Amino acid sequence: MARSGRPLRKALCDAFQLSLTLARERQAKHTVRYLASCGILMNRVPTLKTPRHCHAQQRNFFNIAGPLINKKKEYSERRVIGFSMLEMYNVVSGVADYKHFVPWCKKSDVISKRSGYAKAQLEIGFPPIVERYTSVVTLVRPHLVKASCTDGRLFNHLETNWRFSPGVPGYPRTCTVDFSISFEFRSLLHSQLAAVFFDEVVKQMVAAFERRAKKLYGPETNIPRELMLHEVHHT
């Protein structure tokens, strides 16, 4: 993964140098000319300070995404969905099908499975990062699906939790979904990249599984607007 950082740093340096060149060109267009008393035409150009190292500008660029010391990300979402607990459990526990519908999942192969437990090889990616890792999955039908990364090169920690509980009273084919994910990157560079892409990745997760349930089980139960629930928290 270290090699993937070098082309990114070079691209950022090139981008900064280009912006510096454009800034100089803009200043040249707006140069104010004054005629000195000795009859010589002189140009006054504001001094443009160039940083000694492009690396410092790269650091400032990443600061847009968040503090450099914060490598851990957490996100949780609670939503009432028009599918039963069992239907949603079946979708989430079907790890082998993740590659067909989970955002940025390139590969999902179950290598072992027994009652209440599964182990899978997953490959996830969002440019310029691709990670392959083993996921250990705990299954409690139809209440819980918990997955933990065990051997990733990219993550110090990666864990997802899906909990299913009864939904709206009087609407038996509904359930409350509590989804949470927490992860911490080994690399500071990858951590800052994740801050850019983080919201786009995780915000699509629950919706992706909901669409999968609709494909497998048909239209969802129509829940009155006043009974709907959707809460999101992230750090």
C-alpha positions in Angstrom: 0.0 0.0 0.0 3.0 2.3 0.4 3.5 2.4 -3.3 0.0 3.7 -3.9 0.9 6.8 -1.8 3.9 7.8 -3.9 1.9 8.5 -7.2 -0.7 10.4 -5.1 1.9 12.6 -3.5 3.5 13.3 -6.9 0.1 14.2 -8.4 -0.6 16.6 -5.5 2.8 18.2 -6.0 2.2 18.6 -9.8 -1.3 20.1 -9.1 0.2 22.6 -6.7 2.9 23.6 -9.1 0.3 24.1 -11.8 -1.8 26.3 -9.5 1.4 28.3 -8.7 2.1 28.8 -12.4 -1.5 29.9 -13.1 -1.3 32.4 -10.2 1.8 33.9 -11.6 0.2 34.3 -15.1 -2.8 36.0 -13.5 -0.6 38.4 -11.7 1.3 39.1 -14.9 -1.9 40.1 -16.7 -2.7 42.6 -13.9 0.8 44.2 -13.6 0.6 47.9 -13.0 3.1 50.0 -14.9 4.5 53.3 -13.7 6.6 55.9 -15.6 9.6 56.8 -13.3 11.1 60.3 -13.3 14.1 59.1 -15.2 11.9 58.0 -18.1 12.3 54.3 -17.6 9.2 52.1 -17.8 9.1 50.0 -14.6 6.9 47.1 -13.5 5.7 46.6 -10.0 4.8 42.9 -9.5 3.6 41.8 -6.0 5.9 39.3 -4.5 4.6 35.7 -4.7 6.1 33.6 -2.0 6.9 30.1 -3.0 7.0 27.5 -0.2 10.3 25.7 0.2 8.8 22.3 0.1 5.7 21.0 -1.8 5.2 18.6 1.1 3.9 21.3 3.4 1.3 22.3 0.9 0.2 18.6 0.6 -0.2 18.5 4.3 -2.5 21.6 4.2 -4.5 20.0 1.4 -5.3 17.0 3.6 -6.2 19.3 6.5 -9.3 20.2 4.5 -10.6 16.7 5.2 -9.9 16.9 9.0 -7.2 16.7 11.7 -4.2 14.7 10.7 -4.2 12.9 14.1 -7.7 11.5 13.6 -7.4 8.1 11.9 -10.5 6.5 13.4 -13.9 6.9 11.7 -17.3 5.9 13.1 -20.8 6.0 11.5 -24.1 4.7 12.7 -27.6 4.7 11.2 -31.0 3.7 12.5 -33.9 3.3 10.1 -37.3 1.7 10.0 -37.6 -0.4 6.9 -40.6 -2.0 5.2 -39.1 -5.5 5.3 -39.2 -8.1 8.1 -36.3 -8.8 10.4 -35.8 -12.2 8.7 -35.8 -10.8 5.2 -33.2 -8.1 6.2 -31.1 -10.7 8.1 -31.0 -13.0 5.1 -29.8 -10.1 2.8 -27.1 -9.0 5.2 -25.9 -12.5 6.1 -25.6 -13.4 2.4 -21.9 -12.3 2.3 -21.2 -14.2 -0.9 -23.5 -11.9 -2.8 -22.0 -8.7 -1.6 -20.0 -8.2 -4.8 -23.2 -7.9 -6.7 -24.7 -4.9 -4.8 -22.5 -3.6 -2.0 -20.8 -0.2 -3.0 -17.1 -0.6 -3.9 -17.1 -4.3 -3.1 -15.1 -6.1 -5.8 -15.0 -9.6 -4.4 -16.8 -11.6 -1.7 -16.1 -15.3 -1.3 -17.1 -17.4 1.7 -14.3 -19.8 2.6 -15.9 -21.5 5.6 -19.3 -21.5 7.3 -21.0 -23.2 10.3 -23.9 -22.4 12.6 -23.5 -18.9 13.8 -20.2 -18.3 12.1 -18.7 -17.6 8.7 -15.3 -16.5 7.3 -15.0 -14.7 4.0 -12.4 -13.1 1.7 -13.4 -9.6 0.7 -12.0 -7.0 -1.6 -13.1 -3.4 -1.4 -11.9 -0.4 -3.2 -12.3 3.3 -3.9 -9.6 5.0 -6.0 -6.8 5.0 -5.3 -7.1 2.4 -2.5 -8.0 -1.3 -2.9 -8.0 -3.6 0.2 -8.2 -7.4 0.4 -8.9 -8.9 3.8 -10.5 -11.7 5.7 -13.8 -11.0 7.5 -15.0 -13.1 10.4 -18.8 -13.0 10.6 -20.9 -13.7 13.7 -24.5 -14.6 12.9 -27.5 -14.6 15.3 -30.6 -15.3 13.2 -32.6 -13.0 12.7 -31.1 -10.4 15.1 -27.5 -9.8 14.4 -24.7 -9.8 11.7 -21.3 -8.7 13.0 -18.2 -8.7 10.8 -14.6 -8.0 11.8 -11.5 -7.6 9.7 -8.7 -9.9 10.9 -5.7 -9.5 8.5 -6.1 -6.3 6.5 -3.0 -4.4 5.4 -4.9 -1.2 5.2 -6.9 -1.2 8.5 -5.8 -1.4 12.1 -9.5 -2.0 12.9 -12.6 -2.6 10.9 -15.9 -3.7 12.3 -19.5 -3.6 11.1 -22.6 -4.3 13.0 -26.1 -5.0 11.8 -28.9 -5.4 14.4 -32.5 -6.1 13.6 -35.5 -5.5 15.9 -39.3 -5.2 15.5 -40.5 -2.3 13.5 -43.8 -0.3 13.6 -46.5 -1.8 15.8 -49.4 -3.1 13.6 -47.0 -3.5 10.6 -45.6 -7.0 11.0 -43.5 -6.8 7.8 -41.3 -4.0 9.1 -38.2 -3.8 11.2 -35.8 -1.4 12.8 -32.3 -1.6 11.4 -29.3 -0.4 13.4 -26.2 -0.3 11.3 -22.8 0.9 12.6 -19.3 0.8 11.2 -16.0 1.8 12.7 -12.5 1.6 11.2 -9.0 3.0 11.6 -6.4 3.1 8.9 -2.8 2.1 9.5 -1.6 4.8 7.1 -2.1 8.5 7.9 -2.3 9.2 4.2 -5.0 6.7 3.7 -6.9 8.0 6.7 -7.1 11.5 5.1 -8.2 10.0 1.8 -10.9 8.2 3.7 -12.1 11.4 5.2 -12.8 12.6 1.6 -14.6 9.4 0.5 -16.0 8.3 3.9 -19.5 9.8 3.7 -20.0 8.7 0.1 -19.1 5.1 1.0 -21.0 4.5 4.2 -24.1 6.6 3.5 -24.9 4.2 0.6 -24.6 1.0 2.7 -28.1 0.7 4.3 -29.8 1.9 1.1 -27.9 -0.7 -1.0 -29.1 -3.5 1.3 -32.6 -2.1 1.2 -32.6 -2.2 -2.6 -31.3 -5.8 -2.5 -34.2 -6.8 -0.3 -36.6 -5.2 -2.7 -35.1 -7.2 -5.5 -35.3 -10.4 -3.6 -38.7 -10.0 -1.8 -40.6 -7.5 -3.9 -42.0 -4.1 -2.9 -41.5 -3.0 0.7 -44.4 -2.4 3.2 -45.8 1.1 2.9 -45.1 2.9 6.2 -47.0 6.1 7.0 -44.7 9.1 7.0 -45.4 10.0 10.6 -44.2 6.6 11.7 -41.0 6.7 9.7 -37.6 6.8 11.6 -34.2 7.7 10.2 -31.3 8.8 12.4 -27.6 9.2 11.4 -24.5 9.8 13.6 -20.9 9.9 12.4 -17.5 11.2 13.7 
